[in-house]
Amino acid sequence: MTGKLQDAVTAHWDLRAASYFNNIKKDFLNPEIRRRWEKVIVDFIGFGHNLMILDAGCGPAPVTRILADFGHQVTGVDISWQMLTRARKVMGADSEKVSFMVGDVSNMPVADDTFDVVISRHLIWTLPEAQKAVKEWYRILKQGGRLGIIDGNWYLDYSRRPLRKYLVHLNHLFYKIRSGFDGSQKLATHYIKYLPATNMRRPDWDLGLLAGIGFSNLKASIDLGARIWVKPWQRILHDPFGMFLVEATKP
């Protein structure tokens, strides 16, 4: 089942790559929004230079772009080759500064203790085996290395609460308007019930998962959406499901 589920997830994001890319450009290429994301990232990883960083599930590379501009050595991994095609467009002439790989973030072809930082944005909820991925990130982090998980309760209670389902579809309508009603835009409703993270209240679930694997210095910031979208109407449109940042350290 896991293999078939992963195939469905991968096909979904290959199909949505173009519309997702269009939305990312509107957000991360907006100077004001980009500055807020930069502050979030700097607050997380500090002002160190030339860190070895894995952007796990990098998609069209919005976070990769910021990290590379800060002078870090970034590896961007995504299971969707369509996403990585857009990632190279985001990097432009700087593509050679980043190592992009099509692959499974749960099974990385790198040695133990390789990275100073692992960061993932809007990835965990899409993983059929989230625990396996986080264990892998623990392995490839150096001692004292940092893990940052940015995500949200995107589909929590979707199938059980009519209001929740209504909000999901309303938010998706806004997404479709922003990206020009691209025909590739499909909701993930055909596979979400099989994904472990979509059925858990987060970030509490994340904190328990990380603690069980061995991470320390756990911290969850549930105000991430308010830090990016400062006006109430922006949060209603962009962050109705509580975007958060979980931070952890490999002892």
N, C-alpha and C positions, 0 to 999 in steps of 0.2 A: 504493500500500500504506500509506503514512504516514497519509493521510486516514482510511482505514478503520480503521487501528490506533488512531488518536486517538479515533475515534467509539466504539470498543469500550472504551477506557480510560475515557472520559467516562461512558458508560452504566453501567459497573461502579461508579464512585464515586457517581453519582446514586443508584443502587440501594442502595449501602451507607451512604449519608449518615446515616440514622437510627441504625443500630447503632454506627457510628463515633462519632457525637455522644454516644451514651450512655456509651461507653468514655472519651471525652475528659472528660466531666463528672466521672467517678469519679477521674480522675488530676489534672487541672488545678484542679478545685475543692476538692481536698483541700489544706488549708492547708500541711501539711508538704511535700507534693510540689510545690505551687506555689512555695513559698519556694526550693526547690532549682532549679527552672526559672528563677526570677527571678535567682538568683545566676549561673547559666550565661549568661544574656542580658546581665547587667551586666558580667560578666567579659569578654564579647565586645565590646560596644559602648561600655563605659565609663559614666561618670556624666553625660554631656552631656544637655542638655535641648532639647526642641523640634526634634529631628532629623527630617528627611524620610526615612521608612522604607517600603520596599516589603516586604510579607509575601507572597512569591511562592508560590502554591499554598496559600493560607491555610487551606483547609478550614473547619471550624467555629470558627475564630479563637481557638484557645487562646493562641498566641503574640501575635496581634493584641491580645488583651485585656490581656496583660501590658505590651506596648509602649505602648498607649494610656493605661494606668494610670500609666505612668512620665512621661506628658506629651508624648509624641512625636506627630508628624503622620504617621499611618499610612494607607497604601493597601493594602487586602487584595484580592488577585486570585486567582480560581479559575475553572477551566473548567466546574465543576459548579455549576449554579444551586441544586441541592438542598443542597449544602454551604453556600452563601452564605445560604440561608434559615436554617440552623442558626447560622451566624456572627452573624447579626443578633440571634438569641435570646441568644447568649452575651454580646453587647454590651448588650442590653437598652436602657435609657433613654439609654445612651451611644453608640448606633449612629450618631448624627449626627456624632460626633467622628472617625469613620473613613470613608474613602472606599472603598466596596466596588464591585468591578467583576467582571462575568462576562467572562472573556477568556482568551486564550492568553498565557502568560508568555513565549513566544518571539517575540511580536509586540505590543509595548506601545505604545499611542497616547500616548506622552509624549516630550518633547524630550530630546536628549542632556544628560548632566550634570545630572540632576534630583534624584537621591536621594543622601543621605549613607550609607545602609545598605540593602543588600538581604539578606534572610534567607529561607531556604526550609527547611521542616521536612517530611521524609518525602515529598519531591516528585520529586527527580531520577530515582529508580528508575522512576517511572511515565511518563517522557517518551520518546516515540518519537524525538525529536531533541534530546537533552540538550545537545549542543554548541551548537546554535542558540540555546537558551535562555540558556546562560551567556554567549555572545557578546552577546546582547541586554542582559543585566544589566551587562556591562562598559560598553556604550554609555550606559546611562541612569544609571550611577553618576558622581558628581562625582569630580574628581581627588582622590585621597586617601580616597575612599569605601571602605567595607568590605563584603565579601561573607561571609556565613556559611551553610554548607550542613550541615544536620543530617539524617542518613540512616543506613542500615544495610545489611548484606548479606542482605536479607530472603529472596531466592530463589536465592542463589548455589548452584550445583551441585544444584539441586532435581531436575532431570531425570536427573542422572548418578549420584547417590549415594543409595541407599535410606535410609540413616540420616538424611540431610539432609531427605528427603521426609517421613520419619516425624516429625522435629522440627517441621517446618512445620505439619503437620496437628495435632500435639499442642498447639502454641502457639495454633493457630486454635481448637481445642476450648476452651481456656481463655478465649479472646476471646469465644466464643459463650456460654459460661456467664456471663461477666460482663455481657453485654448482653442476657440473657434469651432466648437462642435465637431472635432475630429471623430470620424467614425470608429476609430480604434479604441475609444474610451469605454471600457467595461469595468463594472464593479467586480470585486473579488468574491461576490456572494456565493458562487458555485463551489468554493473550496474552503471558506473561512471556518466552517464548523469543524474541520479536521486539523486546524492549526492550534497548537496548545496555547500560545500566548493570547489569542483572540478571545479565549474563554476565561481569562484570569484578570482580576483587578490589579492594574499596574499603577505605579512602580513597586508596590508591595511584593508582588510575585517575583520581580527581578531581584530585589534585595535578598529574598530568601534563596533564590537560585544561586546568586553570586556567593553568598555566605557558605552555602553547602559545598561549593566547589573549592573554596579556600581563600577567596578574596577578602581583603580587610579594608578598613577606612571607608566604609560604605556610606554613601550620601545620595539623597534623592532631592532634586529641585523640581517641584511641581508647578512652578511659575514660569516655565520657559516660554510658553506662548505669549504671556504678558510682557516678557522681555523683548520679544521680537515684534509683536503686534501691539503697539502701545495704546492704540485707540480702541474703545469698546466695540465699535462696529467692525473693526478689523478682526478682532478676536472671534466675534460671532461668525464671520465669513471664513476665516482661515484656520481657526483653532477651536472648534466646538467640542473637541473630545479630549482636551487636556494634555497637550504636549509636555513632556518631562525630560529631564536629564538625570541619569544615574551615573555616579562616579564610583570607582573602586580601584584598589591598588593590589598588585601581586606582592605578597610579603617577601 
